[in-house]
Amino acid sequence: MSTFNVPKKEEVSSGNQAIFDNLEKALGFVPNLYATYAYSENALGNYLTFSNAKTSLKAKEKEAVNLAVSEVNGCLYCLSAHTAIGKMNGFTDDQILELRSGKASFDNKLDALARLAKNMTENRGATDADVLDNFFAAGWSKENLIDTIVLVGDKTISNYINNTTEIPVDFPVAQPLQAVEA
């Protein structure tokens, strides 16, 4: 397999350098995954626009989806990043582990959302009817469904970039779910 290094600011286009400056101001650093998007002239800007677009899902709800999808796709980078972001959004360590496994016994509505995200990802979009029925029965709308599908796609893109490039994780590393559950 080819080795991918995380590109440095001086190695990316001037447009991406400006995005790096904005990320450094906003986050204090440029996450390695975002820097890897910058191998492309347009992918980083396009991804950030897409990922920061308006949605009917609240921050905690987005993290529930991100954690379930990243677990199914086996993306250590995204699991690590979204574990940290999940904690910033008020989830406990135990809740994060449960969300990674595609459920949330602590919240019926989040449970339906996490189950949907996991099932949809495992089945490549061919969501099981009972999972979808449960999602709507928990109070989610068709708008929420479409926004969830978009978020699953968004997170899958990042999962695939990391799983292909294997760039280093620059967040506290999430432990494998099976090691924690054992």
C-alpha positions, 0 to 999 in steps of 0.5 A: 500500500502507498504511504500517505503523509499528512500534507503540510501547509506549504505543500497544498494549494493557496486556497487550501492554505487559506482554509488551513489558516481558518481551521487553525484559528477556529480549532487551534490546529488542522486535523490530519484528516482535513489536511489529507483532503487538501491533496485535492484542490477542491475536496477540503473546501467542498467537504467543509461546506457540505459538512457544515451545511444546515441540517434538522439534526442537533449536534448531539444527534449528529454525533450519535450518527457519526459514532455509529457509522464510523464504528461500522466502517471501522474508521479509527480516526473518525471514532477517535475524533467523534469520541472527543467531540461527543464528550464536548457535546455532553455524552459520557464514555459509556454513552459513547460506547453504546452509540458506537454499537448502534444503540442508546438505552439512555434515550429512546429517540437517540436509540432509534437514530443510532440504530437507523445509522448503523443499519443503513451503513451495514446495509449500504442504504437498504435500511430494514423496514422495522428499523425505519418504522422504529425511527418514525415511531420514536418521533423523527420526521421524513426531513430528519431521515433525509438529513440522516442519510446525508450525514451517513454519506458525509461521514462515510466519505471521511471514513473511506479517506482515512481507511484508504490513506491510514493517516495518523490519528491526532486525537486521543485514540478510541479503544476498539469496541470489543476490547472495551466491552470484554 
